[in-house]
Amino acid sequence: MKNLITTLITMFMFVAFSEAQPSNRATKKTDIHQYLTIRLHGGLVIPHHPSMMYFIEDYSKGFEINYGRTVFSEDSWQSTFNYPEIGLGLYYGTFGNKNIYGAGLAFFPYINYNIYRSNRITLQNRVSMGLGYVNHPFDIDDNPYNSIFSSHLNIYIRLGLLFDYRINKNFSLSASGALTHLSNGATKKPNHGINTITTSIGTKYHFNSKNTPSVRKTKPELSHKREVLIGGNFGRSQSNRYNNQKYWNTSINIQHLWYLNKKRALGLGFDQFYTESIPFAWMEFANGELPEDLNSSYYWINGLYASYNVFLGKTTLYVNIGKYLHTKMKPPETIYPRIGIRHYLGNHLIANFSVKASFFRAEFLEFGLGYRFKYKQ
């Protein structure tokens, strides 16, 4: 769980501060390039928990297929990020012990941000997040030693550094290094999650045989836009591995955003949580005991937070850092992060997915809807 939050924050930093090399010549027309990439992966499973040291007996191996496209248009939001490649990927890989940890399949969207690009050479960093499936999770009778997966479905996250060299009009040689994380975000336990470091080699097919166009990076326009966001979220989680019951977690949040430009905004907000799992999740930090007068008042907690937001068209990546204002039970830490994705459904309606944690320990996943009020353009 801690690894999930750390990986998510690293992923967010990749996006938030991704700046690319500008080119020399500008273009006014829209030019779309499409790619199909196949890579073979090999690497190591990182044993971040002592029990994993005894069971890892092989390398991590896998393969990956990606379909991507780059839209070259100065009128698009991609121009402020120097025209990244955006696409969908499919990955299959093993986790060092097929009998205990099994193998996994993942389907994910990705964005490749340009660090350097010429007609033949491209150096990029990748951010991807999707849904993973593992075939051999924890089972008390059949697989009791698997403490890293307790459910078939998991969150898949990959951060990568990619290198492509174009050898002719239609093909490039491709190599990469990547950090991959797979975890269910505490929806079911045990759930230590797994991290792998892999390198890959492969080939990229260019549907468009033209050279990569030379374009000018567009600076985001300054903005004085202001808006208020109101949202509600819900999720379920298992508080600890010794308590199999799953609890509902809900929250309402109100946030004010100050836009810096069309690319970024700062925010300040208030959270009100009602979460039945909190006393059981926090009890190990309170001498391992539940309060004698445990009742519903322990489920109500609230906090104040600051946020940083990055806009990718209709999608927003954000990270919140909050401070608990009221809890009846002592939390593991007084600071809590939340990292997530918002997508705007029209002008006002918002869909949300996020991970709420206590410091860097994941507590539950959230899904929700919200509404935004734009009062200054």
Residue pairs with C-beta under 8 A, 6 or more apart in sequence:
1 183
1 185
1 186
1 191
1 192
1 193
1 357
1 361
1 362
1 363
2 360
2 361
2 362
3 48
3 181
3 183
3 192
3 193
3 195
4 155
4 157
4 181
4 183
4 185
4 193
4 355
4 362
5 337
5 339
5 355
5 357
5 360
5 361
5 362
6 360
7 157
7 159
7 179
7 181
7 195
8 157
8 339
8 355
9 319
9 337
9 339
10 159
11 127
11 129
11 157
11 159
12 310
12 317
12 318
12 319
12 339
14 113
14 125
14 127
14 159
15 111
15 113
15 127
15 310
15 312
15 317
16 264
16 308
16 310
16 317
16 319
18 81
18 113
18 125
19 82
20 81
20 82
20 113
20 114
20 115
20 116
20 117
20 217
21 82
21 114
21 115
21 116
21 117
21 217
22 82
22 216
22 217
23 117
23 214
23 215
23 216
23 217
24 214
24 216
25 214
25 215
25 216
26 74
26 215
26 216
27 72
27 74
27 213
27 214
27 215
27 216
28 74
29 73
30 71
30 72
30 73
30 75
30 76
31 71
31 72
31 73
31 210
31 213
32 69
32 70
32 71
32 72
32 208
33 69
33 70
33 72
33 206
33 207
33 208
33 210
33 212
34 67
34 68
34 69
34 206
34 207
34 208
35 66
35 67
35 68
35 69
35 70
35 85
35 87
35 204
35 205
35 206
35 207
36 65
36 66
36 67
36 204
36 205
36 207
37 64
37 65
37 66
37 67
37 68
37 174
37 202
37 203
37 204
37 205
38 63
38 64
38 65
38 66
38 202
38 203
39 63
39 64
39 66
39 174
39 176
39 200
39 201
39 202
40 62
40 63
40 200
40 201
40 202
41 60
41 61
41 62
41 63
41 64
41 91
41 93
41 178
41 198
41 199
41 200
42 59
42 60
42 61
42 62
42 198
42 199
42 200
43 59
43 60
43 196
43 197
43 198
43 199
44 59
44 60
44 196
44 197
44 198
45 52
45 56
45 59
45 60
45 95
45 96
45 101
45 194
45 195
45 196
46 194
46 195
46 196
46 197
47 53
47 56
48 192
48 195
49 147
49 148
49 192
51 145
51 147
52 147
52 148
52 192
55 96
55 97
55 100
55 101
55 145
56 96
56 97
57 96
57 97
58 94
58 96
58 97
58 98
59 96
60 93
60 94
60 95
60 96
60 196
60 198
61 93
61 94
62 91
62 92
62 93
62 94
62 198
63 91
63 92
63 93
64 89
64 90
64 91
64 92
64 200
64 202
65 89
65 90
66 87
66 88
66 89
66 90
66 110
67 87
67 88
67 89
68 85
68 86
68 87
68 88
68 110
68 112
69 85
69 86
69 87
70 78
70 83
70 84
70 85
70 86
71 78
71 83
71 86
72 83
72 213
72 215
73 79
74 215
74 216
74 218
76 313
77 262
77 311
77 312
77 313
78 84
78 86
79 215
79 217
79 218
80 217
80 218
80 219
80 220
80 262
80 263
81 113
81 263
81 312
82 113
82 114
82 117
82 215
82 217
83 114
83 215
84 111
84 112
84 113
84 114
84 124
85 111
85 112
85 124
86 109
86 110
86 111
86 112
87 109
87 110
87 112
88 107
88 108
88 109
88 110
89 106
89 107
89 108
89 109
89 110
89 128
89 130
90 105
90 106
90 107
91 105
91 106
91 108
91 156
91 158
92 103
92 104
92 105
92 106
93 103
93 104
93 106
93 180
93 196
93 198
94 101
94 102
94 103
94 104
95 101
95 102
95 103
95 104
95 134
95 148
95 194
95 196
98 136
99 136
100 136
100 143
100 145
100 146
101 134
101 136
101 146
101 148
101 149
101 194
102 134
102 135
102 136
102 137
102 146
102 149
103 134
103 135
103 136
104 132
104 133
104 134
104 135
104 154
104 156
104 182
105 132
105 133
106 130
106 131
106 132
106 133
106 156
106 182
107 130
107 131
107 156
108 128
108 129
108 130
108 131
108 156
108 158
109 128
109 129
109 130
110 126
110 127
110 128
110 158
111 126
111 127
111 128
111 312
112 124
112 125
112 126
112 162
113 124
113 125
113 126
113 127
114 122
114 123
114 124
115 123
115 124
115 125
116 122
116 123
117 123
117 124
117 212
118 212
119 166
119 211
119 212
119 214
120 165
120 166
121 163
121 164
121 165
121 166
122 162
122 163
122 164
122 166
122 172
122 212
123 161
123 162
123 163
124 161
124 162
124 164
125 159
125 160
125 161
125 162
126 158
126 159
126 160
126 161
126 162
126 176
126 178
127 159
128 156
128 157
128 158
128 159
128 160
129 155
129 156
129 157
129 158
129 341
130 155
130 156
131 153
131 154
131 155
131 156
132 153
132 154
132 155
132 156
132 182
133 152
133 153
133 154
134 149
134 152
134 154
134 182
135 152
136 143
136 146
136 149
137 143
137 146
137 149
137 150
137 151
137 152
138 144
138 146
138 147
138 149
138 150
138 190
139 146
146 190
147 190
147 192
148 190
148 191
148 192
148 193
148 194
149 182
149 184
149 191
149 193
149 194
150 184
150 188
150 189
150 190
150 191
151 184
151 187
151 188
151 191
153 184
154 182
154 183
154 184
154 193
155 181
155 182
155 183
155 184
155 185
155 365
156 180
156 181
156 182
157 180
157 181
157 182
158 178
158 179
158 180
158 181
159 178
159 179
160 176
160 177
160 178
160 179
161 176
161 177
161 178
162 174
162 175
162 176
163 174
163 175
163 176
164 172
164 173
164 174
164 204
165 172
165 173
166 172
166 206
166 212
167 173
169 206
169 209
170 205
170 206
170 209
171 203
171 204
171 205
171 206
172 203
172 204
172 206
173 201
173 202
173 203
173 204
174 200
174 201
174 202
174 203
174 204
175 199
175 200
175 201
175 202
176 199
176 200
176 202
177 197
177 198
177 199
177 200
178 197
178 198
178 199
178 200
179 195
179 196
179 197
180 195
180 196
180 197
180 198
181 193
181 194
181 195
182 193
182 194
183 191
183 192
183 193
183 194
183 362
184 191
184 193
185 191
185 237
185 355
185 362
185 364
185 365
186 237
186 238
186 362
186 363
186 364
186 365
187 235
187 236
187 237
187 238
187 246
187 364
187 365
188 238
188 246
189 238
189 240
189 241
190 241
220 261
220 262
220 263
220 264
221 261
221 262
222 260
222 261
223 259
223 260
223 261
223 262
224 259
224 376
225 257
225 259
225 265
225 374
225 376
225 377
226 256
226 257
226 258
226 259
226 374
226 375
226 376
227 256
227 257
227 259
227 372
227 373
227 374
227 375
227 376
228 254
228 255
228 256
228 257
228 372
228 373
228 375
229 253
229 254
229 255
229 256
229 257
229 267
229 269
229 350
229 370
229 371
229 372
229 373
230 252
230 253
230 254
230 255
230 370
230 371
230 372
230 373
231 252
231 253
231 255
231 350
231 352
231 368
231 369
231 370
231 371
232 250
232 251
232 252
232 368
232 369
232 370
233 250
233 251
233 252
233 253
233 352
233 354
233 366
233 367
233 368
234 248
234 249
234 250
234 251
234 366
234 367
234 368
235 248
235 249
235 364
235 365
235 366
235 367
236 246
236 247
236 248
236 249
236 364
237 246
237 247
237 249
237 277
237 281
237 363
237 364
237 365
238 244
238 245
238 246
238 247
238 277
239 245
239 247
239 277
239 278
239 279
239 280
239 281
240 280
240 281
240 283
240 284
243 280
247 275
247 276
247 277
247 280
248 275
248 276
249 273
249 274
249 275
249 276
249 277
249 356
249 363
249 364
249 366
250 273
250 274
250 275
251 271
251 272
251 273
251 274
251 275
251 356
251 366
251 368
252 271
252 272
253 269
253 270
253 271
253 272
254 269
254 270
255 267
255 268
255 269
255 270
255 307
256 267
256 268
256 269
257 265
257 266
257 267
257 307
257 309
258 265
258 266
258 267
259 265
260 266
262 311
263 310
263 311
264 308
264 309
264 310
264 311
265 309
265 311
266 306
266 307
266 308
266 309
267 306
267 307
267 308
267 309
267 318
267 320
268 304
268 305
268 306
268 307
269 304
269 305
269 306
269 307
269 320
270 302
270 303
270 304
270 305
271 302
271 303
271 304
271 305
271 322
272 300
272 302
273 300
273 301
273 302
273 303
273 356
274 299
274 300
275 299
275 301
275 363
275 364
276 299
277 363
277 364
278 298
278 299
278 301
278 327
278 329
278 363
279 290
279 291
279 294
279 298
279 299
279 329
280 290
281 358
281 363
282 329
282 330
282 331
282 332
282 358
283 289
283 290
285 330
285 331
285 332
286 329
286 330
291 298
291 328
291 329
297 328
298 328
298 329
300 326
300 328
301 324
301 326
301 327
301 328
301 331
302 324
302 325
302 326
303 322
303 323
303 324
303 325
303 336
304 322
304 323
304 325
305 320
305 321
305 322
305 323
305 336
305 338
306 320
306 321
306 322
307 318
307 319
307 320
307 321
308 318
308 319
309 316
309 317
309 318
310 316
310 317
310 318
314 343
314 344
315 341
315 342
315 343
315 344
316 341
316 342
316 343
316 344
317 340
317 341
318 339
318 340
318 341
318 342
319 337
319 338
319 339
320 337
320 338
320 339
321 335
321 336
321 337
322 335
322 336
322 337
322 338
323 334
323 335
323 336
324 331
324 334
324 335
324 336
331 358
332 358
332 359
332 361
333 358
333 359
335 359
336 356
336 357
336 358
336 359
337 357
337 359
337 360
338 354
338 355
338 356
338 357
338 366
339 354
339 355
340 352
340 353
340 354
340 355
340 366
341 352
341 353
341 354
342 350
342 351
342 352
342 370
343 350
343 351
343 352
344 350
344 372
345 351
347 374
348 371
348 372
348 373
349 369
349 370
349 371
350 369
350 370
350 371
350 372
351 368
351 369
352 366
352 367
352 368
352 369
352 370
353 365
353 366
353 367
354 365
354 366
354 368
355 362
355 364
355 365
355 366
356 362
356 363
356 364
356 365
356 366
357 363
